Amino acid sequence: MKKINMRWMLGAALAGAIALPGCGGTAGNTNIAGAQTKTAEEYVQAAADAFQSAESFEANFTAEISMDGSGEISTGAKVTIQREPLQARVDIQHDFGDASQASNIYLEEKDDAVNLYMNYDKQWTEMTLSPEDAMNHIRIYNTADNMVSLLSAAKDWQMEDTEGNIVTVTAEIPSEKVYAVEEKGKYFQLAGMSGLSEIYFQDIGALTAEFCFDWKTGQLISYKIDFANALESVTNNVLKELNGGVLDNGVTVEKYLISSEITQLGDVEDIEIPEAVKSDAINYEKEITLLEKSGKT
């Protein structure tokens, strides 16, 4: 079987769809004696409660990807989401090493549907989707919901360090929960491998996640998790099936590091979509309908 150019695959996935150096926030350089006033489990519960009740948030998202020694591809995004009614803005920057590309997404709920505006290659497009389908376009960037999912799936919490006002805690995502975590967060979207059946997640080991909390408030500030081994196993399981059960040339994933940092939880201002975006956006569904009605198709 001919070996797939994974760098090309990643580039294509990024077009359709910065690491945090440890914990974010305002950590100082000196450990505070006795700062760990909560257990790891208490931090987790407080954070989960805060995210589930928050009506809005802002976050910075980062993905670092390296496969088959082909160099690193990274994606950074600034994310703003309001839950009710659904509004979202995601400003994305893809870096392919020798080139970069920006894209933008807006979501705006109207009645029972969501208008999605996407800017790619300097052209805005518009689609009308169900709320669920609209969120699938930005699920990987939905830091608050993804944090809740990771907190719920993780076990074996360990206090690692307290520095400044930041508590670092690590935990394990058990192998049997990796599929559910990926399905919820669509983390493999950037590699073109999201939405796969659970059958491809066989023989995947546990993952280690790192969480950073504010030691006073218990608020979860950031998470970081490397899906490299999981993505490598899933990709090779797919390639093996495509090649009649034989894996001739497997894929090696050196890094698939996902991290995200909450910069504002609650009290986020309304998201205003510029009128120029709405007026310039091409709605292909409407264009096709008009052509059909005019008999020009």
Disulfide bonds with the S-S distance in Angstrom:
Cys23-Cys212 1.10
